[in-house]
Amino acid sequence: MASDSISTYVPQYVPSNQLRYTRACMVCSIVMTSANFRKDGCPNCPFLDLKGSPEVIEACTSSMYEGSIFIADPKKSWLAKWQRIDSFVPGMYAIKVSGSLPEDMKQLMEDEGHVYIPRDGSAQELD
């Protein structure tokens, strides 16, 4: 497989010349460009309604994140399980995401039955 054809296999591929425009979702930690969040929203968090909403993108994603991993098959990856992203779409994910999700978004998630796990490293083990 040629390196430039990876985008045909993994929908959330970010070309290296676009990395300076990336942001990470504070809920799932997927890394995408601001333009992709605006165009498509977050593929793992449709309840955030990021599509077409620069204000919500600014509030629910962060340009400050540490490390990145590329997960091609989340269901089979021990790393995806360890990062708690094994039920998400393939793509590039941040190890830690700086920032805090707004309280109203946390409440929305809770009201819809979603569990919010902070991606900044402050989460306590659920086990």
C-alpha atoms as one frame of an Amber mdcrd trajectory, in Angstrom:
protein
   0.000   0.000   0.000   1.467   3.361  -1.003   1.728   5.934   1.784  -0.314
   8.515  -0.109  -3.171   6.043  -0.595  -3.737   5.576   3.138  -6.466   8.232
   3.077  -8.577   5.900   0.928  -8.440   3.259   3.677  -8.692   5.405   6.797
 -11.264   8.198   6.726  -9.654  10.309   9.470  -6.170  10.548   7.925  -4.475
  13.966   8.338  -1.805  14.822   5.735   1.492  15.902   7.325   1.285  19.372
   5.755  -2.020  19.936   7.606  -0.880  18.966  11.122  -0.548  22.589  12.270
  -4.313  23.000  11.704  -5.334  20.027  13.831  -7.480  19.956  16.920  -8.375
  17.068  19.219 -11.896  16.325  20.425 -12.111  16.692  24.217 -14.540  13.781
  24.414 -12.970  11.072  22.227  -9.509  12.583  21.484  -9.682  12.082  17.707
  -7.370  14.479  15.882  -8.678  16.190  12.758  -8.227  19.523  11.067 -10.527
  22.373  12.065 -11.906  22.315   8.531 -12.809  18.617   8.826 -14.544  19.146
  12.172 -16.493  22.015  10.584 -17.344  19.992   7.451 -18.095  16.578   9.010
 -18.339  17.006  12.774 -16.784  14.442  15.079 -17.266  10.877  13.777 -17.361
   9.481  17.329 -19.371  12.229  19.018 -22.308  13.279  16.803 -24.161  14.509
  19.926 -21.687  17.422  20.160 -23.074  18.928  16.925 -19.688  20.225  15.756
 -20.618  20.206  12.078 -20.811  23.761  10.778 -20.405  25.326  14.207 -17.068
  27.113  14.770 -18.106  28.186  18.293 -18.839  24.624  19.414 -15.650  23.367
  17.723 -13.676  25.967  19.672 -15.358  24.919  22.931 -15.240  21.130  22.496
 -11.886  20.596  20.786  -8.380  21.735  21.624  -5.337  22.627  19.592  -3.230
  21.697  22.623  -2.655  17.973  22.913   0.206  15.640  23.768   1.358  12.795
  21.569  -0.577  11.068  18.890  -1.282   7.506  17.895  -2.714   6.117  14.720
  -5.280   3.363  15.168  -6.177   1.416  12.025  -8.310  -1.284  13.688  -9.583
  -0.079  17.075 -11.411  -3.313  17.920  -8.189  -5.361  17.673  -5.769  -2.860
  19.193  -4.588  -3.250  22.795  -3.474   0.385  22.670  -6.979   1.484  21.649
  -8.395  -0.507  24.562  -5.882   1.050  26.969  -6.780   4.552  25.688 -10.518
   3.681  25.870 -11.016   4.341  22.155 -11.608   0.752  21.013 -15.221   1.482
  20.030 -14.311   4.508  17.904 -13.513   4.909  14.203  -9.997   4.346  12.844
  -7.853   7.456  12.783  -5.310   9.574  14.605  -5.886  10.138  18.320  -4.196
  12.301  20.930  -2.736  10.673  24.040  -3.796  13.642  26.212  -5.992  16.599
  25.308  -5.614  19.876  27.201  -8.703  21.803  28.124 -12.013  21.290  29.807
 -15.315  20.463  28.192 -17.946  23.124  29.007 -20.357  22.181  31.796 -23.393
  22.440  29.504 -21.828  19.876  27.149 -21.055  17.557  30.072 -24.701  17.857
  31.134 -25.879  17.163  27.558 -23.757  14.015  27.469 -25.103  12.859  30.827
 -28.703  13.576  29.768 -28.169  11.461  26.637 -26.614   8.597  28.595 -22.990
   9.139  27.548 -20.141   8.829  30.023 -17.628  11.665  29.910 -14.030  10.582
  30.462 -11.704  13.603  30.582  -8.883  13.187  28.048  -6.439  15.400  29.958
  -5.166  12.610  32.208  -7.286  13.616  35.209  -9.768  10.725  34.861  -9.858
   8.225  37.702  -9.934   4.526  36.863 -13.488   3.283  36.441 -12.614  -0.300
  37.393
